[in-house]
Amino acid sequence: MDISEGLESFIKRSVIKSKRDRYLGFLASVKGQIKFAKSLDHDFEKVLDDSKFVQKIERNELEQPGDLFCSNGVTNNTAISMYDLYGKAPWEGGWLLINKEGNLAIYRPEGRIDDELCIRL
C-alpha cells in the first residue's frame, strides 16, 4: 500500500485521540498497513471523530486530486480527481477516498453502500 502524506494528515485530524497513535503506527510498517486496510471494512468508522462528519461533499470539491485506499490493500494515488476515483471504488469491501491534502474524505464501510460518511476537516 502506498501511504500518502494526505492520509497521515487525515488520520492526525480525524481519528479520535485515544486511537490516533495506534492508527498512525499502522502506517509505519507493511504489517500495520495491512491492519489499516482491513480496518476499512468495519472498524474505521468507530475511530472517526463524528464532529467532522458533513451531510455531503459538493461536486466541485471532488474535482481535487485524491487517493483511494481499499480494504483489499489496493491503493490508487494518481493525479486523477476524487470524482474519477469515486467511480473506480469497489462495490465490495470498505474504502477511504481522500484529497491529497487530507482535509476532505468519503468513507464507505463494507456492505453499506448507502451509508457513506463524508468528512471535512
N, C-alpha and C positions, 0 to 999 in steps of 0.2 A: 504494500500500500504506500502510495506517495503522500507524505504528510505535508500539508501546506502551512505557511505562516498564518493564513486566514483561519484554518482550523484551530490552530493553537490559540489565536486571539479570541476566536469564538468560544472555545471552552473556558478560557480565563474569565470571560464576562457573562457567560450564560449558565454555567453549571453551578449548582448550589455550593456554598463554601465547604460544607462537610465532605463533599465528593470531588471537589475541584482538583486537588493534588493527585488523587488516585487516577483521574481521567487524563491529566497531563502526563502522568507516569506511563500510561498506556502508549503514548506516542513515542516514547523513548526507545522501544525495542520491538523487534518483529513479533515476538510472542504477545507483547502488550497490544500491538496494533491489531492482532487477530482478535483479542478480547474486546477491544474497542469496536471493531467491525461487528462482532456478534452481538454486542450490546444494542446495536441499532435495531435489532428485531423487536425488542420489548423494553429492556431496562433503561434505555437512554431517556425516555420520557420522564421517568421518576427522578432523574437528577437535574432536570432543567428547571431554572427559576421561572415559575409561571407568571411572574410580574412582567416578563419580557415578551409574552405572547401578544399577538395582534390578530385582528379579525382576518385581514388579508394583506397580501403584498401586491402592489399595483403593477400592471403590465410593464410600464416604463422602467420600473425598478429592476425588473427581471431581465432587462437588456444588458446589465452589467456582466462582465466575465465572471465565471464561477467554477466551483469544484463540486463533484458529486462523489460521495462516499457511500458504498453499499455494504450490507451485512455479509455478502459473499466475498468481500475483500477487494472487489473491483473499485478502482479509483479512476475518475475521469477528470483530470485537471488540465484541460486545454484552455485555449483563449476564447472558446465559444461562450455564448451568453448563457445565463441561468435559464432563460426561457428554452433554449435549444436543449440544454442538459435535462431540464424537466421532462421534455418529450422522450429522452433516452433512459429515464429512470425505469428500473424493472418493476413489473407488476408483482412479482414475488419477492419477499424479503423486505426488510427495513432499509431506509436510506436517508441520508442527510445531504441537502443541497445548500451550499453557502456561496456568498460572493467572495471575491478574492481578498477583501479587507476583513472579512469575518464578522460583519455587523448586520447581516441580513441572511435569514435561513428559512428553509422549509424542511420539516422533518416528518417522515411517514413511517410509523411502526409497521411491522409485518402484518399483513392481513387486514389492515384498516385503511382502505383506500379513501374512505370518506372522512377520515379523522386526521388529516394532515394538520400539523402545527406550524403556524407562521410566527417567526421570531424576528424582532427588530431590536438592536442594541443601541 
